[in-house]
Amino acid sequence: MKSNTWDNQWPDVETFLAWLDEVLVEFWRVLKPSGSLYLFCGSKLSAETEILIKNRFKVLNHIVWAKPSGAWKRSHKPSLRSFFPATERIIFAEHYGAEGFAKGANGYATKCNQLKQEVFKPLINYFKNARTALNISAKEINEATSSQMCSHWFSSSQWKLPTEKQYKQLQKLFSLRGDELSRTHGGLVKERAELLNKYEHLLLEYQDLKKQYDYLRRPFGVTSEVPYTDVWVYPPVQYYPGKHPCEKPADLLDHVILTSSKEGQLVLDAFMGSGSTGKQCLKLNRKFIGVEMEEATFKNTIVGFN
């Protein structure tokens, strides 16, 4: 047990878990559809804690925080009756259906579709106008290309660029129809290389504009330079006068904040303690809300922020 009063307020495990479930209800209420939940817990109650979280959230990982140093080095090994806990657990979760809900609630699919139609409008109109001018049916197009792709080449919502082979088949069909109508224009007269060049430029524009909608998804970004598996190795915070018993190392907090939030976004630490999370949020240009019920700890934390 920790030395502070907070961690010793529950008479038994059942009472603690009942309290934790009430807390999870509030976490469920305040967590945004695109938000992430990280809950630290000891190894002894990690299974029970994960089950509680799973009842209300989608658990993404049960992360093992392996500490390379700790109290076990000072323990009397012959007296042990089980393996000494050298890890802490971090349950990483999101809302059930978060990805679909976040996109749906914010109109992600609709916005991306509208954006695509707007950006690729010059190419879309080139195909649509050629077909309209020569009055070529979908059946004729599909038969000429041995495909069912007419709706993808000649409509706005599903538009895509034909392959080289398909485009030549379309050109042949449109040229024949133009000859039948004694027309020298109105067909697919441009070379595909010209269209492809235009398409690639528009695609870059589309992808760049589409990034503005990425905030609708749950942020998550790791590289080979940071822990990207579910086992993390960080040394615990070494003792110093006034150290909070549950203080987390700055490097670990940086990893969590950078992985699951973007600059300017809001991070909540509902058990602020020494305020380590808040300090790292300020350093990394995130907004921060911290909650701390122990008055003495809160006053010390505020001093640390000033």
ABEGO torsion letter per residue (X at the ends): XBABAAAAABABAAAAAAAAAAAAAAAAAABBAABBBBBBBBAAAAAAAAAAAAAABBBABBBBBBBABEAAAABBAAABABBBBABBBBBBBBBBGAAAAAAAAAGAAAAAAAAAAAAAAAAAAAAAAAAAAAGBBAAAAAAAAGBAAAAAAABAAABBBBBAAAAAAAAAAAAAAAAAAGBABGBBABBAAAAAAAAAAAAAAAAAAAAAAAAABBBBBBBAABBABABBBBBBBBBBBGBBAABBBAAAAAAAAAAABBBGBBBBBABAEAGAAAAAAAAAGBBBBBBBABAAAAAAAAAAAX
